Amino acid sequence: MRLSALAFTLVLVVAALFGISHQKSNAQGSHCDLALVLAIDASSSVNSDEYALQMKGMAAALLDTEVREAILSLGGMYMAAFEWNGRMNQKMLFEWTQLNTEADVFGLADALARHERNSDNSPTALGSALGFAHRLFPQLPIPCFRQVIDVSGDGLNNEGIPPKKVLKLWDFSKITVNGLAINGSDPLHDSAHQDVMSYYRLNVLHGHGSFLVIAENFEAFEEAMKKKLLKEITPGVVGMLDQRSH
């Protein structure tokens, strides 16, 4: 009888602890300050080494101490990521994931490290990428106060609907679109880079507080992504509108 009573008591304690843990989890899951979509360029203008620098840079940016602390300080956010290239060619890197702990962040970095590129010979369908990102928000498990698309790339739209038209035809009234313009490896990159920067400013950025971050090359992608994430997670904390990463 004593053993049975002790076992029953232990069951009650475990159940109570589970209940507390479950309530805490539900409490954490009931709030979402930010839903952030990362849209990564995988078009033919990005070679295999440059693509690897993007994946490595994005994972390292997420694992950066400042970024992790900023994420956890929100008290609730969701993140999703996909790579884009051709008009009908997008691939999820990871679905909507709630970030409440450091383990959650490390899990996303691991997903990035394991991801295999979908295609390397497709054009730059930037408008279609924005449309794909837009369709992700209705799939959120819970509503989020801020909805942000973080799109990076090194080229101009050259297939499908232009991004500016997507922004006009679809309802982006509650969505902010920020850009990360990457300078490519072309020896004559200066004028091309200026075109990408201008193109993103005029055709991609959208919404109150939207901004552009500039990476001078793919090697600078990690630092640029870190700055971009910090500003998206904690608006107004990092620098001025356009930030140049050297």
PyRosetta script that sets phi, psi and omega in degrees:
from pyrosetta import init, pose_from_sequence

init()
pose = pose_from_sequence("MRLSALAFTLVLVVAALFGISHQKSNAQGSHCDLALVLAIDASSSVNSDEYALQMKGMAAALLDTEVREAILSLGGMYMAAFEWNGRMNQKMLFEWTQLNTEADVFGLADALARHERNSDNSPTALGSALGFAHRLFPQLPIPCFRQVIDVSGDGLNNEGIPPKKVLKLWDFSKITVNGLAINGSDPLHDSAHQDVMSYYRLNVLHGHGSFLVIAENFEAFEEAMKKKLLKEITPGVVGMLDQRSH")
pose.set_psi(1, -43.4)
pose.set_omega(1, 180.0)
pose.set_phi(2, -60.8)
pose.set_psi(2, -41.1)
pose.set_omega(2, -179.0)
pose.set_phi(3, -64.8)
pose.set_psi(3, -42.2)
pose.set_omega(3, -179.8)
pose.set_phi(4, -64.0)
pose.set_psi(4, -41.7)
pose.set_omega(4, 179.3)
pose.set_phi(5, -64.2)
pose.set_psi(5, -40.5)
pose.set_omega(5, 179.3)
pose.set_phi(6, -65.1)
pose.set_psi(6, -43.1)
pose.set_omega(6, 179.8)
pose.set_phi(7, -63.0)
pose.set_psi(7, -41.4)
pose.set_omega(7, 179.3)
pose.set_phi(8, -63.7)
pose.set_psi(8, -40.1)
pose.set_omega(8, 178.3)
pose.set_phi(9, -62.8)
pose.set_psi(9, -41.9)
pose.set_omega(9, 178.9)
pose.set_phi(10, -62.7)
pose.set_psi(10, -38.7)
pose.set_omega(10, 178.1)
pose.set_phi(11, -62.3)
pose.set_psi(11, -43.3)
pose.set_omega(11, 179.7)
pose.set_phi(12, -62.5)
pose.set_psi(12, -42.2)
pose.set_omega(12, -180.0)
pose.set_phi(13, -62.9)
pose.set_psi(13, -46.7)
pose.set_omega(13, -179.8)
pose.set_phi(14, -62.0)
pose.set_psi(14, -42.4)
pose.set_omega(14, 179.7)
pose.set_phi(15, -62.9)
pose.set_psi(15, -41.1)
pose.set_omega(15, 179.0)
pose.set_phi(16, -63.9)
pose.set_psi(16, -43.5)
pose.set_omega(16, 178.8)
pose.set_phi(17, -63.5)
pose.set_psi(17, -40.5)
pose.set_omega(17, 178.8)
pose.set_phi(18, -63.4)
pose.set_psi(18, -40.0)
pose.set_omega(18, 179.1)
pose.set_phi(19, -62.7)
pose.set_psi(19, -43.0)
pose.set_omega(19, 178.6)
pose.set_phi(20, -62.9)
pose.set_psi(20, -44.8)
pose.set_omega(20, -180.0)
pose.set_phi(21, -62.5)
pose.set_psi(21, -42.4)
pose.set_omega(21, -179.2)
pose.set_phi(22, -65.5)
pose.set_psi(22, -40.8)
pose.set_omega(22, 178.0)
pose.set_phi(23, -63.5)
pose.set_psi(23, -40.9)
pose.set_omega(23, 179.8)
pose.set_phi(24, -64.1)
pose.set_psi(24, -41.3)
pose.set_omega(24, 179.4)
pose.set_phi(25, -63.2)
pose.set_psi(25, -43.5)
pose.set_omega(25, 178.7)
pose.set_phi(26, -63.6)
pose.set_psi(26, -37.5)
pose.set_omega(26, 179.6)
pose.set_phi(27, -64.8)
pose.set_psi(27, -41.8)
pose.set_omega(27, 178.1)
pose.set_phi(28, -65.5)
pose.set_psi(28, -39.1)
pose.set_omega(28, -175.9)
pose.set_phi(29, -76.0)
pose.set_psi(29, -11.2)
pose.set_omega(29, -176.2)
pose.set_phi(30, -84.2)
pose.set_psi(30, -7.6)
pose.set_omega(30, -178.7)
pose.set_phi(31, -122.5)
pose.set_psi(31, 135.7)
pose.set_omega(31, 175.4)
pose.set_phi(32, -141.2)
pose.set_psi(32, 110.9)
pose.set_omega(32, 179.3)
pose.set_phi(33, -80.5)
pose.set_psi(33, -36.4)
pose.set_omega(33, -172.4)
pose.set_phi(34, -141.7)
pose.set_psi(34, 133.9)
pose.set_omega(34, 168.5)
pose.set_phi(35, -115.0)
pose.set_psi(35, 116.2)
pose.set_omega(35, -173.2)
pose.set_phi(36, -119.6)
pose.set_psi(36, 124.9)
pose.set_omega(36, 176.0)
pose.set_phi(37, -105.6)
pose.set_psi(37, 125.2)
pose.set_omega(37, 174.7)
pose.set_phi(38, -98.2)
pose.set_psi(38, 121.2)
pose.set_omega(38, -179.3)
pose.set_phi(39, -114.7)
pose.set_psi(39, 112.4)
pose.set_omega(39, -170.4)
pose.set_phi(40, -107.9)
pose.set_psi(40, 131.9)
pose.set_omega(40, -178.6)
pose.set_phi(41, -70.1)
pose.set_psi(41, 121.9)
pose.set_omega(41, 175.5)
pose.set_phi(42, -127.2)
pose.set_psi(42, 26.5)
pose.set_omega(42, -178.4)
pose.set_phi(43, -74.4)
pose.set_psi(43, 175.4)
pose.set_omega(43, -174.0)
pose.set_phi(44, -66.5)
pose.set_psi(44, -17.7)
pose.set_omega(44, 177.8)
pose.set_phi(45, -73.1)
pose.set_psi(45, -11.1)
pose.set_omega(45, -179.7)
pose.set_phi(46, -104.9)
pose.set_psi(46, 111.3)
pose.set_omega(46, -179.5)
pose.set_phi(47, -78.5)
pose.set_psi(47, 177.5)
pose.set_omega(47, -173.7)
pose.set_phi(48, -63.0)
pose.set_psi(48, -39.4)
pose.set_omega(48, 178.9)
pose.set_phi(49, -66.4)
pose.set_psi(49, -41.3)
pose.set_omega(49, 179.6)
pose.set_phi(50, -67.3)
pose.set_psi(50, -37.9)
pose.set_omega(50, 177.2)
pose.set_phi(51, -63.3)
pose.set_psi(51, -43.0)
pose.set_omega(51, 179.0)
pose.set_phi(52, -62.0)
pose.set_psi(52, -37.8)
pose.set_omega(52, 177.7)
pose.set_phi(53, -64.1)
pose.set_psi(53, -35.5)
pose.set_omega(53, 177.2)
pose.set_phi(54, -66.2)
pose.set_psi(54, -47.1)
pose.set_omega(54, -179.0)
pose.set_phi(55, -63.3)
pose.set_psi(55, -46.9)
pose.set_omega(55, 179.1)
pose.set_phi(56, -63.1)
pose.set_psi(56, -42.8)
pose.set_omega(56, -178.9)
pose.set_phi(57, -65.8)
pose.set_psi(57, -39.6)
pose.set_omega(57, 179.8)
pose.set_phi(58, -68.0)
pose.set_psi(58, -42.1)
pose.set_omega(58, 178.4)
pose.set_phi(59, -63.4)
pose.set_psi(59, -44.4)
pose.set_omega(59, -179.7)
pose.set_phi(60, -65.1)
pose.set_psi(60, -37.2)
pose.set_omega(60, 178.7)
pose.set_phi(61, -64.1)
pose.set_psi(61, -41.0)
pose.set_omega(61, 178.3)
pose.set_phi(62, -64.4)
pose.set_psi(62, -35.2)
pose.set_omega(62, -177.5)
pose.set_phi(63, -84.2)
pose.set_psi(63, -7.6)
pose.set_omega(63, 178.0)
pose.set_phi(64, -58.5)
pose.set_psi(64, 139.7)
pose.set_omega(64, -175.4)
pose.set_phi(65, -57.4)
pose.set_psi(65, -45.2)
pose.set_omega(65, -179.3)
pose.set_phi(66, -62.6)
pose.set_psi(66, -41.9)
pose.set_omega(66, -179.1)
pose.set_phi(67, -66.6)
pose.set_psi(67, -44.7)
pose.set_omega(67, 179.0)
pose.set_phi(68, -60.9)
pose.set_psi(68, -42.9)
pose.set_omega(68, 179.4)
pose.set_phi(69, -64.7)
pose.set_psi(69, -38.0)
pose.set_omega(69, 178.7)
pose.set_phi(70, -64.8)
pose.set_psi(70, -42.9)
pose.set_omega(70, 179.0)
pose.set_phi(71, -60.7)
pose.set_psi(71, -48.1)
pose.set_omega(71, -176.6)
pose.set_phi(72, -70.2)
pose.set_psi(72, -26.3)
pose.set_omega(72, -179.7)
pose.set_phi(73, -70.4)
pose.set_psi(73, -20.0)
pose.set_omega(73, -179.3)
pose.set_phi(74, -66.9)
pose.set_psi(74, -33.1)
pose.set_omega(74, -176.5)
pose.set_phi(75, 82.4)
pose.set_psi(75, 4.7)
pose.set_omega(75, 177.5)
pose.set_phi(76, 161.5)
pose.set_psi(76, 117.2)
pose.set_omega(76, 173.6)
pose.set_phi(77, -155.0)
pose.set_psi(77, 158.5)
pose.set_omega(77, 175.0)
pose.set_phi(78, -120.3)
pose.set_psi(78, 147.9)
pose.set_omega(78, 178.6)
pose.set_phi(79, -137.9)
pose.set_psi(79, 142.3)
pose.set_omega(79, 173.0)
pose.set_phi(80, -138.4)
pose.set_psi(80, 157.9)
pose.set_omega(80, -179.4)
pose.set_phi(81, -147.1)
pose.set_psi(81, 145.9)
pose.set_omega(81, 174.8)
pose.set_phi(82, -148.2)
pose.set_psi(82, 157.8)
pose.set_omega(82, 173.4)
pose.set_phi(83, -102.6)
pose.set_psi(83, 149.0)
pose.set_omega(83, -177.1)
pose.set_phi(84, -134.5)
pose.set_psi(84, 152.7)
pose.set_omega(84, 173.3)
pose.set_phi(85, -153.4)
pose.set_psi(85, -93.1)
pose.set_omega(85, -178.2)
pose.set_phi(86, -71.4)
pose.set_psi(86, 171.9)
pose.set_omega(86, -174.5)
pose.set_phi(87, -56.2)
pose.set_psi(87, -39.4)
pose.set_omega(87, -179.0)
pose.set_phi(88, -115.4)
pose.set_psi(88, 29.9)
pose.set_omega(88, -171.2)
pose.set_phi(89, -131.5)
pose.set_psi(89, 84.6)
pose.set_omega(89, 174.0)
pose.set_phi(90, -126.2)
pose.set_psi(90, 149.4)
pose.set_omega(90, -178.9)
pose.set_phi(91, -140.6)
pose.set_psi(91, 129.1)
pose.set_omega(91, 179.9)
pose.set_phi(92, -68.5)
pose.set_psi(92, 135.6)
pose.set_omega(92, 170.6)
pose.set_phi(93, -87.0)
pose.set_psi(93, -41.5)
pose.set_omega(93, 168.3)
pose.set_phi(94, -158.4)
pose.set_psi(94, 147.8)
pose.set_omega(94, -179.4)
pose.set_phi(95, -75.8)
pose.set_psi(95, 179.8)
pose.set_omega(95, 178.0)
pose.set_phi(96, -53.4)
pose.set_psi(96, 123.8)
pose.set_omega(96, -178.4)
pose.set_phi(97, -129.6)
pose.set_psi(97, 128.2)
pose.set_omega(97, 178.3)
pose.set_phi(98, -80.4)
pose.set_psi(98, 135.3)
pose.set_omega(98, -178.0)
pose.set_phi(99, -112.9)
pose.set_psi(99, 102.0)
pose.set_omega(99, 178.0)
pose.set_phi(100, -115.9)
pose.set_psi(100, -21.2)
pose.set_omega(100, -174.9)
pose.set_phi(101, -134.6)
pose.set_psi(101, 166.9)
pose.set_omega(101, 176.1)
pose.set_phi(102, -64.6)
pose.set_psi(102, -32.8)
pose.set_omega(102, 178.7)
pose.set_phi(103, -61.4)
pose.set_psi(103, -36.3)
pose.set_omega(103, 177.0)
pose.set_phi(104, -61.6)
pose.set_psi(104, -43.9)
pose.set_omega(104, -178.8)
pose.set_phi(105, -66.3)
pose.set_psi(105, -43.8)
pose.set_omega(105, 178.7)
pose.set_phi(106, -62.1)
pose.set_psi(106, -33.6)
pose.set_omega(106, 178.4)
pose.set_phi(107, -63.7)
pose.set_psi(107, -40.0)
pose.set_omega(107, 178.3)
pose.set_phi(108, -68.0)
pose.set_psi(108, -40.8)
pose.set_omega(108, 177.7)
pose.set_phi(109, -60.4)
pose.set_psi(109, -38.4)
pose.set_omega(109, 178.6)
pose.set_phi(110, -66.4)
pose.set_psi(110, -39.1)
pose.set_omega(110, 178.1)
pose.set_phi(111, -62.6)
pose.set_psi(111, -38.4)
pose.set_omega(111, 177.6)
pose.set_phi(112, -65.7)
pose.set_psi(112, -41.1)
pose.set_omega(112, -178.5)
pose.set_phi(113, -65.7)
pose.set_psi(113, -29.9)
pose.set_omega(113, -177.2)
pose.set_phi(114, -91.1)
pose.set_psi(114, -10.2)
pose.set_omega(114, -173.9)
pose.set_phi(115, -67.8)
pose.set_psi(115, 137.9)
pose.set_omega(115, 176.0)
pose.set_phi(116, -106.6)
pose.set_psi(116, 133.7)
pose.set_omega(116, -176.5)
pose.set_phi(117, -59.0)
pose.set_psi(117, 138.8)
pose.set_omega(117, -177.7)
pose.set_phi(118, -76.0)
pose.set_psi(118, -45.7)
pose.set_omega(118, -176.3)
pose.set_phi(119, -158.3)
pose.set_psi(119, 152.7)
pose.set_omega(119, 179.0)
pose.set_phi(120, -130.3)
pose.set_psi(120, 14.2)
pose.set_omega(120, -178.7)
pose.set_phi(121, -132.3)
pose.set_psi(121, 31.0)
pose.set_omega(121, -178.4)
pose.set_phi(122, -108.0)
pose.set_psi(122, 155.2)
pose.set_omega(122, 179.4)
pose.set_phi(123, -73.2)
pose.set_psi(123, -174.5)
pose.set_omega(123, -175.9)
pose.set_phi(124, -102.3)
pose.set_psi(124, 94.2)
pose.set_omega(124, -179.7)
pose.set_phi(125, -100.9)
pose.set_psi(125, 76.7)
pose.set_omega(125, -174.6)
pose.set_phi(126, -69.3)
pose.set_psi(126, -37.8)
pose.set_omega(126, 178.2)
pose.set_phi(127, -63.1)
pose.set_psi(127, -42.2)
pose.set_omega(127, 178.0)
pose.set_phi(128, -64.0)
pose.set_psi(128, -34.0)
pose.set_omega(128, 177.3)
pose.set_phi(129, -63.2)
pose.set_psi(129, -42.2)
pose.set_omega(129, 177.9)
pose.set_phi(130, -64.2)
pose.set_psi(130, -40.3)
pose.set_omega(130, 177.8)
pose.set_phi(131, -63.8)
pose.set_psi(131, -41.0)
pose.set_omega(131, 177.9)
pose.set_phi(132, -62.3)
pose.set_psi(132, -44.6)
pose.set_omega(132, 179.2)
pose.set_phi(133, -62.4)
pose.set_psi(133, -41.1)
pose.set_omega(133, 179.9)
pose.set_phi(134, -58.3)
pose.set_psi(134, -39.9)
pose.set_omega(134, -177.2)
pose.set_phi(135, -71.8)
pose.set_psi(135, -11.3)
pose.set_omega(135, 179.5)
pose.set_phi(136, -77.5)
pose.set_psi(136, -30.3)
pose.set_omega(136, -173.0)
pose.set_phi(137, -63.9)
pose.set_psi(137, -38.4)
pose.set_omega(137, 175.8)
pose.set_phi(138, -63.2)
pose.set_psi(138, -14.6)
pose.set_omega(138, 180.0)
pose.set_phi(139, -87.2)
pose.set_psi(139, -0.7)
pose.set_omega(139, 178.6)
pose.set_phi(140, -59.9)
pose.set_psi(140, 138.2)
pose.set_omega(140, 178.8)
pose.set_phi(141, -63.6)
pose.set_psi(141, -34.6)
pose.set_omega(141, 178.2)
pose.set_phi(142, -139.0)
pose.set_psi(142, 157.2)
pose.set_omega(142, 177.9)
pose.set_phi(143, -66.0)
pose.set_psi(143, 146.2)
pose.set_omega(143, 177.8)
pose.set_phi(144, -121.1)
pose.set_psi(144, 143.1)
pose.set_omega(144, -175.4)
pose.set_phi(145, -62.7)
pose.set_psi(145, -42.8)
pose.set_omega(145, 178.2)
pose.set_phi(146, -117.5)
pose.set_psi(146, 139.0)
pose.set_omega(146, 177.3)
pose.set_phi(147, -123.1)
pose.set_psi(147, 120.4)
pose.set_omega(147, -172.4)
pose.set_phi(148, -133.2)
pose.set_psi(148, 136.2)
pose.set_omega(148, 171.7)
pose.set_phi(149, -109.0)
pose.set_psi(149, 127.1)
pose.set_omega(149, -179.5)
pose.set_phi(150, -110.9)
pose.set_psi(150, 98.3)
pose.set_omega(150, -174.9)
pose.set_phi(151, -108.6)
pose.set_psi(151, 129.5)
pose.set_omega(151, 179.6)
pose.set_phi(152, -120.5)
pose.set_psi(152, 150.1)
pose.set_omega(152, 179.2)
pose.set_phi(153, -176.8)
pose.set_psi(153, 168.6)
pose.set_omega(153, -178.1)
pose.set_phi(154, -121.8)
pose.set_psi(154, 13.4)
pose.set_omega(154, -177.5)
pose.set_phi(155, -148.0)
pose.set_psi(155, 175.3)
pose.set_omega(155, 179.9)
pose.set_phi(156, -94.6)
pose.set_psi(156, 154.5)
pose.set_omega(156, 177.4)
pose.set_phi(157, -59.6)
pose.set_psi(157, 127.9)
pose.set_omega(157, 178.3)
pose.set_phi(158, -134.5)
pose.set_psi(158, 15.4)
pose.set_omega(158, 174.0)
pose.set_phi(159, -153.8)
pose.set_psi(159, 140.1)
pose.set_omega(159, 174.7)
pose.set_phi(160, 77.6)
pose.set_psi(160, -166.9)
pose.set_omega(160, -176.2)
pose.set_phi(161, -65.5)
pose.set_psi(161, 135.8)
pose.set_omega(161, 178.9)
pose.set_phi(162, -67.3)
pose.set_psi(162, 148.7)
pose.set_omega(162, -178.7)
pose.set_phi(163, -59.9)
pose.set_psi(163, -36.6)
pose.set_omega(163, -178.6)
pose.set_phi(164, -63.0)
pose.set_psi(164, -35.7)
pose.set_omega(164, 179.3)
pose.set_phi(165, -70.5)
pose.set_psi(165, -38.2)
pose.set_omega(165, 177.0)
pose.set_phi(166, -60.5)
pose.set_psi(166, -43.1)
pose.set_omega(166, -179.3)
pose.set_phi(167, -63.6)
pose.set_psi(167, -28.1)
pose.set_omega(167, -180.0)
pose.set_phi(168, -85.0)
pose.set_psi(168, -39.3)
pose.set_omega(168, -174.4)
pose.set_phi(169, -79.8)
pose.set_psi(169, -32.7)
pose.set_omega(169, -178.4)
pose.set_phi(170, -98.4)
pose.set_psi(170, 159.5)
pose.set_omega(170, -178.8)
pose.set_phi(171, -83.5)
pose.set_psi(171, 97.8)
pose.set_omega(171, 176.2)
pose.set_phi(172, -106.5)
pose.set_psi(172, 20.6)
pose.set_omega(172, -174.4)
pose.set_phi(173, -62.3)
pose.set_psi(173, -27.4)
pose.set_omega(173, -179.0)
pose.set_phi(174, -107.6)
pose.set_psi(174, 9.3)
pose.set_omega(174, -175.1)
pose.set_phi(175, -118.0)
pose.set_psi(175, 133.4)
pose.set_omega(175, 173.3)
pose.set_phi(176, -101.0)
pose.set_psi(176, 135.9)
pose.set_omega(176, 177.5)
pose.set_phi(177, -117.7)
pose.set_psi(177, 118.1)
pose.set_omega(177, 176.7)
pose.set_phi(178, -107.6)
pose.set_psi(178, 158.2)
pose.set_omega(178, -177.7)
pose.set_phi(179, -126.2)
pose.set_psi(179, 151.8)
pose.set_omega(179, 171.5)
pose.set_phi(180, -128.2)
pose.set_psi(180, 104.7)
pose.set_omega(180, -178.4)
pose.set_phi(181, -89.7)
pose.set_psi(181, 125.8)
pose.set_omega(181, -176.9)
pose.set_phi(182, -108.9)
pose.set_psi(182, 131.4)
pose.set_omega(182, 174.3)
pose.set_phi(183, -77.9)
pose.set_psi(183, 129.6)
pose.set_omega(183, -177.4)
pose.set_phi(184, -81.8)
pose.set_psi(184, -170.6)
pose.set_omega(184, -175.7)
pose.set_phi(185, -95.9)
pose.set_psi(185, 6.2)
pose.set_omega(185, 179.1)
pose.set_phi(186, -62.9)
pose.set_psi(186, 127.7)
pose.set_omega(186, 178.7)
pose.set_phi(187, -56.5)
pose.set_psi(187, -26.4)
pose.set_omega(187, 178.6)
pose.set_phi(188, -101.5)
pose.set_psi(188, 43.1)
pose.set_omega(188, -168.9)
pose.set_phi(189, -75.3)
pose.set_psi(189, -21.2)
pose.set_omega(189, -170.1)
pose.set_phi(190, -55.6)
pose.set_psi(190, -53.5)
pose.set_omega(190, -179.1)
pose.set_phi(191, -67.6)
pose.set_psi(191, -38.1)
pose.set_omega(191, 178.8)
pose.set_phi(192, -63.3)
pose.set_psi(192, -41.0)
pose.set_omega(192, 179.6)
pose.set_phi(193, -64.4)
pose.set_psi(193, -42.2)
pose.set_omega(193, 177.3)
pose.set_phi(194, -59.4)
pose.set_psi(194, -38.7)
pose.set_omega(194, 178.1)
pose.set_phi(195, -62.9)
pose.set_psi(195, -43.4)
pose.set_omega(195, 179.1)
pose.set_phi(196, -63.2)
pose.set_psi(196, -45.4)
pose.set_omega(196, 179.4)
pose.set_phi(197, -59.7)
pose.set_psi(197, -48.7)
pose.set_omega(197, -179.8)
pose.set_phi(198, -63.8)
pose.set_psi(198, -40.3)
pose.set_omega(198, -178.5)
pose.set_phi(199, -62.7)
pose.set_psi(199, -45.1)
pose.set_omega(199, 179.2)
pose.set_phi(200, -63.7)
pose.set_psi(200, -42.4)
pose.set_omega(200, -179.7)
pose.set_phi(201, -62.0)
pose.set_psi(201, -41.2)
pose.set_omega(201, -173.8)
pose.set_phi(202, -86.5)
pose.set_psi(202, -27.0)
pose.set_omega(202, -170.1)
pose.set_phi(203, -121.0)
pose.set_psi(203, -17.3)
pose.set_omega(203, -174.0)
pose.set_phi(204, -110.8)
pose.set_psi(204, -46.5)
pose.set_omega(204, -177.8)
pose.set_phi(205, -60.5)
pose.set_psi(205, 139.3)
pose.set_omega(205, -178.1)
pose.set_phi(206, -155.7)
pose.set_psi(206, 141.9)
pose.set_omega(206, 172.9)
pose.set_phi(207, 96.0)
pose.set_psi(207, 161.5)
pose.set_omega(207, -179.6)
pose.set_phi(208, -62.3)
pose.set_psi(208, 128.8)
pose.set_omega(208, 177.3)
pose.set_phi(209, 80.4)
pose.set_psi(209, 6.5)
pose.set_omega(209, 179.1)
pose.set_phi(210, -64.8)
pose.set_psi(210, 151.4)
pose.set_omega(210, -175.2)
pose.set_phi(211, -151.1)
pose.set_psi(211, 164.5)
pose.set_omega(211, 179.3)
pose.set_phi(212, -120.3)
pose.set_psi(212, 134.1)
pose.set_omega(212, 172.7)
pose.set_phi(213, -111.7)
pose.set_psi(213, 140.9)
pose.set_omega(213, -175.6)
pose.set_phi(214, -115.1)
pose.set_psi(214, 126.3)
pose.set_omega(214, 172.6)
pose.set_phi(215, -105.7)
pose.set_psi(215, 123.0)
pose.set_omega(215, -175.9)
pose.set_phi(216, -66.7)
pose.set_psi(216, -21.0)
pose.set_omega(216, 176.4)
pose.set_phi(217, -164.0)
pose.set_psi(217, 176.8)
pose.set_omega(217, -178.6)
pose.set_phi(218, -68.8)
pose.set_psi(218, -26.7)
pose.set_omega(218, 175.9)
pose.set_phi(219, -64.1)
pose.set_psi(219, -25.8)
pose.set_omega(219, -179.3)
pose.set_phi(220, -91.3)
pose.set_psi(220, 3.9)
pose.set_omega(220, -176.3)
pose.set_phi(221, -60.8)
pose.set_psi(221, -42.6)
pose.set_omega(221, -177.3)
pose.set_phi(222, -57.9)
pose.set_psi(222, -49.8)
pose.set_omega(222, -178.5)
pose.set_phi(223, -65.7)
pose.set_psi(223, -39.7)
pose.set_omega(223, 178.4)
pose.set_phi(224, -64.2)
pose.set_psi(224, -41.4)
pose.set_omega(224, 179.1)
pose.set_phi(225, -66.1)
pose.set_psi(225, -38.1)
pose.set_omega(225, 176.9)
pose.set_phi(226, -59.7)
pose.set_psi(226, -48.8)
pose.set_omega(226, 179.3)
pose.set_phi(227, -60.4)
pose.set_psi(227, -41.1)
pose.set_omega(227, -178.0)
pose.set_phi(228, -65.8)
pose.set_psi(228, -45.4)
pose.set_omega(228, 179.2)
pose.set_phi(229, -61.9)
pose.set_psi(229, -43.1)
pose.set_omega(229, -179.8)
pose.set_phi(230, -61.0)
pose.set_psi(230, -41.1)
pose.set_omega(230, -179.1)
pose.set_phi(231, -72.6)
pose.set_psi(231, -33.2)
pose.set_omega(231, 178.7)
pose.set_phi(232, -72.9)
pose.set_psi(232, -37.9)
pose.set_omega(232, -178.5)
pose.set_phi(233, -75.9)
pose.set_psi(233, -40.3)
pose.set_omega(233, 179.5)
pose.set_phi(234, -125.3)
pose.set_psi(234, 81.7)
pose.set_omega(234, -175.4)
pose.set_phi(235, -56.1)
pose.set_psi(235, 138.7)
pose.set_omega(235, 176.3)
pose.set_phi(236, 86.3)
pose.set_psi(236, -5.1)
pose.set_omega(236, -176.5)
pose.set_phi(237, -86.4)
pose.set_psi(237, -36.2)
pose.set_omega(237, -171.5)
pose.set_phi(238, -106.7)
pose.set_psi(238, 109.8)
pose.set_omega(238, 164.8)
pose.set_phi(239, 57.7)
pose.set_psi(239, -161.7)
pose.set_omega(239, 179.9)
pose.set_phi(240, -94.8)
pose.set_psi(240, -172.5)
pose.set_omega(240, -173.5)
pose.set_phi(241, -61.5)
pose.set_psi(241, -57.1)
pose.set_omega(241, 178.0)
pose.set_phi(242, -99.6)
pose.set_psi(242, 127.9)
pose.set_omega(242, -178.9)
pose.set_phi(243, -119.7)
pose.set_psi(243, 127.6)
pose.set_omega(243, -177.8)
pose.set_phi(244, -101.9)
pose.set_psi(244, 123.9)
pose.set_omega(244, 179.1)
pose.set_phi(245, -98.9)
pose.set_psi(245, 125.3)
pose.set_omega(245, -179.9)
pose.set_phi(246, -104.7)
pose.dump_pdb("model.pdb")
